[in-house]
Amino acid sequence: MLSRLGGALLLWWLVVTATFVLVRAAPGDPTALLVPPSASADDVSRMRTDLGLDAPVAVQYARWTGSMLRGNLGTSFATGRPVTTQLLEALPVSLALGLVSLALSFLIGISIGLLQAVRRGRGGDTTITIITTALYAAPSFWLALLLIATFTYGAARWGFPAALRLPAFGLRDPASTAGGLAAATDIVRHAILPVIVLAAVGAAGISRYARTMIADVLDGEFVRAARGRGLGRPRVYGTHVLRVAMPPLVVLIALTLPGIVAGSVFVESVFAWPGMGRALVSAIVARDYPVVMGATILYAGLVIAANLAADAALPALDPRRR
């Protein structure tokens, strides 16, 4: 674990370093978006000096690294606020959206994979395979726009019941002053469409892996032995089959997390959720280097930490690894 932790830290550092170099190599100058159109060349030069962009990239990297190691991620070019404050405000929104979507993705994906594995080769298996493959291949922002067109604008136009007319943008109704249960209900209604998009794409991918893993387990001798002892299907599938298939499915959590993270960037932008994804897209458009780097640190750390957690959990789930 110490060796893997060292490798994870090295990987995280390489990702952060590569991002630092690439964002500065990309076309565009942050000062061009910050100074007024009437600004002179001296004003632009002074702005670049104030932002620390007049130094060579190596010097900028050394300065930023020193500040980052001291816990200072800098100040946003666009808003003038500390990057840490902005990210801490956006992080809970993204974590809630991502964790709920990830949990639903696994519950639905493993259930569909188990159903397909039990009925593999039949017509229903083929139909579900086509549907899940199409969902997994569909861009998340396209699915988001499709759901908005159906359940927001289409629901009002086609006379859907009020319960099916779902809000499309924001975390809450800006005109609402309700609190308590009414406010929580409003947030849940705003979260339905984003969660559906992320969970649908995640479950589609997980079901494909789960089907293959569970189908291999179902062919094992111990499954036939369990059936021969007269155990019912719920106990065979729930206790014996899923227990053996669980270790690779746990690894799949770490492999699925990057997709959830990447999908949330587009989904939060489409649904105007004030999370990390929207903050990152806005920072990229504004050439706001400090915010881009701060988001990269958190996203890369989250994905790498999930892989480490999966490695640590495997011995507890699979006795052969102990």
SVG drawing of the C-alpha trace seen along z (x, -y; Angstrom):
<svg xmlns="http://www.w3.org/2000/svg" viewBox="-53 -53 64 85">
<polyline fill="none" stroke="black" stroke-width="0.4" points="0.0,0.0 2.9,-2.4 4.3,-1.6 0.9,-2.2 0.4,-5.4 3.7,-6.7 2.8,-5.8 -0.6,-7.6 1.1,-10.7 3.4,-10.7 0.5,-10.2 -1.4,-13.0 1.6,-15.3 2.1,-14.4 -1.6,-15.2 -1.4,-18.5 1.9,-19.4 0.6,-18.5 -2.6,-20.5 -0.5,-23.5 1.6,-23.4 -1.4,-22.7 -3.6,-25.5 -0.8,-28.0 0.0,-26.6 -3.6,-26.9 -4.6,-29.9 -5.9,-33.0 -4.7,-35.5 -6.5,-36.0 -5.7,-39.7 -7.5,-40.2 -10.7,-39.2 -10.1,-41.3 -9.0,-44.7 -11.6,-47.1 -11.5,-47.5 -10.1,-50.9 -7.0,-49.7 -3.6,-50.6 -0.6,-48.3 0.8,-49.6 -2.4,-48.7 -2.3,-45.1 1.4,-44.8 0.6,-46.0 -2.3,-43.6 0.0,-40.7 2.5,-41.7 -0.1,-41.9 -1.4,-38.4 2.2,-37.0 1.9,-36.0 4.9,-38.0 7.3,-35.5 8.5,-32.3 6.2,-29.2 8.9,-27.5 9.0,-30.4 5.1,-30.6 5.1,-26.8 7.6,-27.2 5.6,-30.0 2.3,-28.2 3.7,-25.0 5.1,-26.8 1.8,-28.5 -0.1,-25.2 2.1,-23.3 1.3,-26.0 -2.4,-25.5 -2.9,-28.6 -4.5,-28.0 -4.4,-31.6 -7.1,-34.1 -9.5,-33.8 -8.7,-36.1 -12.3,-36.5 -13.9,-37.1 -11.0,-38.2 -12.1,-35.7 -9.9,-33.0 -10.0,-29.8 -10.3,-27.7 -13.5,-29.5 -15.0,-29.1 -14.3,-25.4 -15.5,-24.7 -18.8,-26.3 -19.2,-24.2 -17.8,-20.9 -20.8,-19.8 -23.1,-20.2 -20.9,-18.1 -20.3,-15.5 -24.0,-15.1 -24.9,-14.8 -22.0,-12.4 -22.5,-10.1 -26.3,-9.8 -25.7,-9.1 -22.9,-6.6 -25.1,-4.7 -28.0,-4.5 -25.7,-3.5 -24.5,-0.5 -27.8,0.6 -29.5,0.4 -26.5,1.6 -25.8,4.7 -29.5,5.6 -29.7,5.3 -26.5,7.3 -27.7,10.1 -31.0,10.3 -29.2,10.4 -26.7,13.1 -29.5,15.3 -31.4,14.9 -28.4,14.7 -29.0,15.6 -32.7,14.9 -34.6,12.1 -34.8,9.9 -31.0,10.1 -30.5,8.9 -33.0,6.0 -31.4,4.8 -28.0,5.0 -29.0,2.8 -30.6,0.2 -27.7,0.1 -25.1,-0.1 -27.0,-3.1 -27.3,-4.8 -23.6,-4.3 -22.6,-5.7 -24.8,-8.7 -23.2,-12.0 -24.4,-13.1 -25.1,-16.6 -27.3,-15.3 -29.3,-13.1 -29.6,-16.2 -31.1,-18.3 -33.4,-15.4 -34.8,-15.2 -35.2,-18.9 -37.1,-19.0 -39.3,-16.1 -40.0,-16.8 -39.7,-20.6 -40.8,-22.2 -42.6,-19.2 -44.4,-18.4 -46.0,-21.8 -46.8,-21.8 -48.3,-18.3 -50.3,-18.6 -48.4,-16.2 -49.5,-16.0 -47.9,-18.6 -45.7,-15.9 -44.0,-15.1 -43.2,-18.8 -39.7,-18.9 -37.6,-22.1 -34.5,-22.1 -32.2,-24.8 -30.6,-25.7 -30.5,-24.1 -33.7,-25.8 -36.5,-28.0 -35.0,-31.5 -38.4,-33.0 -39.1,-30.6 -38.8,-31.7 -39.9,-28.4 -37.9,-26.6 -37.8,-23.2 -39.5,-20.3 -40.8,-22.5 -37.2,-23.7 -35.9,-20.1 -38.7,-19.0 -37.8,-21.8 -34.1,-20.7 -35.1,-17.1 -37.3,-18.1 -34.4,-20.1 -32.1,-17.1 -34.2,-14.5 -33.1,-15.2 -29.3,-15.6 -29.3,-12.4 -31.2,-10.5 -28.6,-11.5 -25.6,-10.5 -27.2,-7.4 -28.5,-6.2 -25.1,-6.4 -23.3,-4.9 -25.8,-2.0 -25.6,-1.2 -21.8,-0.8 -21.9,1.1 -24.5,3.5 -22.3,4.6 -19.4,5.5 -21.7,7.0 -23.4,9.3 -20.1,10.7 -18.7,11.2 -21.9,12.8 -22.3,15.0 -18.8,16.4 -19.7,17.0 -22.9,18.8 -21.0,21.4 -19.0,22.3 -19.3,25.7 -20.2,24.2 -23.3,22.7 -24.5,26.1 -23.6,27.5 -25.7,24.8 -28.7,25.6 -28.2,29.3 -28.5,28.7 -31.9,27.3 -31.1,23.6 -33.6,21.2 -32.7,18.7 -32.6,15.6 -30.1,17.2 -28.0,18.7 -27.8,15.4 -27.7,13.0 -25.4,14.9 -23.2,17.1 -23.0,15.5 -22.8,11.8 -20.4,12.5 -17.9,14.1 -18.5,11.4 -18.2,8.5 -14.4,8.0 -14.2,7.1 -17.4,5.0 -15.7,3.0 -12.8,2.3 -15.4,1.1 -16.4,-1.6 -13.0,-3.2 -13.2,-2.8 -16.7,-4.3 -15.9,-7.4 -13.9,-9.2 -17.0,-8.9 -19.3,-10.3 -16.9,-13.2 -16.5,-13.9 -20.3,-13.6 -21.0,-16.0 -18.9,-18.7 -21.3,-18.8 -24.5,-18.0 -23.9,-20.8 -23.3,-23.2 -26.5,-22.2 -28.6,-22.3 -26.9,-25.4 -26.0,-23.7 -23.5,-25.7 -21.1,-22.8 -17.5,-22.0 -18.2,-21.1 -19.9,-24.4 -17.1,-26.3 -14.5,-24.4 -16.2,-25.1 -16.6,-28.8 -13.0,-29.0 -11.8,-27.4 -13.8,-29.9 -12.5,-32.8 -8.9,-31.5 -9.1,-31.6 -5.9,-29.5 -6.1,-29.4 -9.6,-28.0 -8.7,-25.4 -5.8,-24.2 -7.7,-24.1 -10.5,-22.0 -7.8,-19.7 -6.2,-19.1 -9.6,-18.0 -10.8,-16.0 -7.5,-14.1 -7.2,-13.5 -10.7,-12.2 -10.3,-9.7 -6.9,-8.5 -8.1,-8.1 -11.0,-6.0 -8.6,-3.7 -6.6,-3.4 -9.7,-2.7 -10.7,0.1 -7.3,1.7 -7.5,1.5 -11.0,3.0 -10.2,6.0 -8.5,8.1 -11.5,7.6 -13.9,8.8 -11.8,11.6 -10.1,14.1 -7.7,15.2 -6.0,11.8 -5.3,12.2"/>
</svg>
